[in-house]
C-alpha cells in the first residue's frame, strides 16, 4: 500500500506546549495528529550570526533601506515595519531565543511520537520585504536553515513567507527593481528596464481607467488575458510576474538543495 502523502498537523507556539502538555497528546489520540509545527525559538551560534547582514548590531533606517525591496520609483518597501525588523538578529530571524527551552520542546514532542517541524523567517514580514536577490541575505538564510536542519533532530523546515509582500498591499506588487534584482533578471532571461517601463505604463493606464470601462470588463466575465488586453497591459507586466516567480523558485531550490545535502 502506498504511504499516505498527507499529514494531520497543527501550528503551536512554545508557551502553549509548555502550559498545556497534554494538549498535543489528546489531539494525537482523538484526531490522529502526527505533526506539530513550531516557531524557531532557539539561539544561533556565532558562526551563523557572523553571516547576518545586520553585522552584529541593530541596523539603522538607512541600512535597512539597502536591504529591503525597492519599488520601481525608488521607495523602500516598507519603512513602517522597520521597528519590527530591528528586533531581529538578521533578516526575519528573531534574536531573543532560548536554545535549551527549544530543545526541550522538540524532545517532548518527539517522545510523544510526533513529527516536529520548525518555521522561522524568510523574505517578508507583512509589508516589508527583504530583497530576494541580495547575495548576503541569501547566504544568511542558507546558514540559518542549515543550522536548523542539522542541530535539533527536526523532521522538516516550514519555510513560510518565502515570498513577496502580501498581495493586498499594492506597493509590494511593484518591487524589487534594485541593481541586484536587475542582475538576477538578466540571469533569468528578463529585461528589467523593459519591465519597469511597462509597469510605469500600466500604472498610468490604470490611473486613467474610467469606472464604466472597468465595469464592462467585470460584467462581461472576461478571462485573465482578455482583461490584460482590455486594460492595454504590455508584455513586460506579465514578464514581471514571471520574473518574481522564477526568482523565488530559484532561491527555494537553492535552500532545498543545501538542506537536503546536509541533513542526509
PyMOL commands that set and color helices and strands:
alter all, ss='L'
color gray80, all
select helices_A, chain A and resi 14-19+23-31+46-49+61-67+79-85+99-111+135-151+170-174+179-187+192-207+211-219+224-230+235-263
alter helices_A, ss='H'
color red, helices_A
select strands_A, chain A and resi 9-12+35-39+69-70+76-77+88-90+93-94+115-119+156-158
alter strands_A, ss='S'
color yellow, strands_A
deselect
rebuild
show_as cartoon
